[in-house]
Amino acid sequence: MDIYFPILMSAGGGGDAGGAGMVQLGFFALIFVVMYLLLIRPQRKKQKEHEQLLKNLKKGDKIVTTSGMFGIIFAIDDERNMVVLKMGEVKLEFLKSSIAARVDN
């Protein structure tokens, strides 16, 4: 009996099928809007803020990398997208994208 149930449902009441399709389409549109508001939009905002942070870096800024290392910017090489960080007596090169945040005193 379970095999014939979908056939019986599709055979009768042909006028209701169009309305059900519109409801499904509206439901998927609602899901997309909620996903955009909760996931995509905040992520884009965070990405723009991080790009702005990287643009505004200057020599002498205290920063923290994504790996948790603290340092002071010694030099910036925009061509190679690198920064040289001074950590005590050691100077290390990092990608600009590995900078997580600027640290205030």
C-alpha positions as CSV (number, residue, x, y, z in Angstrom):
1,M,0.0,0.0,0.0
2,D,2.9,2.4,0.6
3,I,4.1,2.1,-2.9
4,Y,0.8,3.4,-4.3
5,F,0.4,6.3,-1.9
6,P,2.5,8.8,-3.9
7,I,0.7,7.8,-7.1
8,L,-2.7,8.4,-5.5
9,M,-1.5,11.8,-4.1
10,S,-0.3,13.0,-7.5
11,A,-3.3,11.8,-9.3
12,G,-6.0,13.6,-7.3
13,G,-6.3,17.4,-6.8
14,G,-4.1,18.7,-9.5
15,G,-4.9,22.3,-8.6
16,D,-3.3,22.2,-5.2
17,A,0.2,21.2,-6.6
18,G,1.0,24.7,-7.8
19,G,0.2,26.2,-4.4
20,A,2.3,23.7,-2.6
21,G,5.2,24.5,-4.9
22,M,4.9,28.2,-4.1
23,V,4.9,27.4,-0.4
24,Q,8.1,25.4,-0.8
25,L,9.8,28.1,-2.8
26,G,8.8,30.7,-0.2
27,F,10.2,28.4,2.5
28,F,13.5,28.0,0.8
29,A,13.7,31.8,0.2
30,L,13.0,32.3,3.9
31,I,15.8,29.9,4.8
32,F,18.2,31.7,2.5
33,V,17.4,35.1,4.0
34,V,17.9,33.7,7.5
35,M,21.2,32.1,6.5
36,Y,22.3,35.4,4.9
37,L,21.5,37.4,8.0
38,L,23.0,35.0,10.5
39,L,26.0,33.7,8.7
40,I,27.1,35.4,5.5
41,R,26.6,39.1,6.5
42,P,28.5,38.9,9.8
43,Q,31.3,37.0,8.2
44,R,31.7,39.7,5.4
45,K,31.7,42.4,8.0
46,K,34.4,40.7,10.0
47,Q,36.4,40.2,6.8
48,K,36.2,43.9,5.9
49,E,37.3,44.9,9.4
50,H,40.3,42.6,9.2
51,E,41.2,44.0,5.7
52,Q,41.0,47.5,7.1
53,L,43.2,46.5,10.1
54,L,45.8,45.2,7.7
55,K,45.7,48.4,5.6
56,N,46.2,50.6,8.6
57,L,49.2,48.8,10.0
58,K,52.3,50.8,10.6
59,K,55.8,50.4,12.0
60,G,55.8,50.3,15.8
61,D,52.3,48.8,16.1
62,K,52.0,46.1,18.7
63,I,50.1,43.1,17.3
64,V,49.2,39.5,18.0
65,T,49.3,36.8,15.3
66,T,46.8,34.1,14.7
67,S,49.2,31.6,16.3
68,G,49.2,33.7,19.5
69,M,52.6,35.3,19.2
70,F,53.0,38.9,20.3
71,G,55.3,41.3,18.6
72,I,56.1,44.8,17.3
73,I,56.0,45.6,13.6
74,F,59.6,46.4,12.5
75,A,59.0,46.6,8.8
76,I,56.2,46.2,6.2
77,D,56.7,44.8,2.7
78,D,53.5,45.4,0.7
79,E,54.9,43.9,-2.5
80,R,55.4,40.5,-0.9
81,N,52.5,41.0,1.6
82,M,54.9,40.4,4.5
83,V,55.7,42.0,7.8
84,V,58.8,41.8,9.9
85,L,58.0,41.4,13.6
86,K,60.4,42.2,16.4
87,M,60.0,39.8,19.3
88,G,62.6,40.7,21.9
89,E,65.9,40.5,20.1
90,V,64.5,38.3,17.3
91,K,63.0,39.5,14.1
92,L,60.7,37.2,12.2
93,E,58.8,37.5,8.9
94,F,55.1,36.8,8.8
95,L,52.4,37.0,6.2
96,K,50.2,40.1,6.7
97,S,47.2,37.8,6.8
98,S,48.5,36.0,9.8
99,I,48.0,39.2,12.0
100,A,44.9,38.7,14.1
101,A,44.7,42.0,15.9
102,R,46.4,45.2,17.1
103,V,47.1,45.1,20.8
104,D,46.7,48.1,23.0
105,N,49.0,48.7,26.0
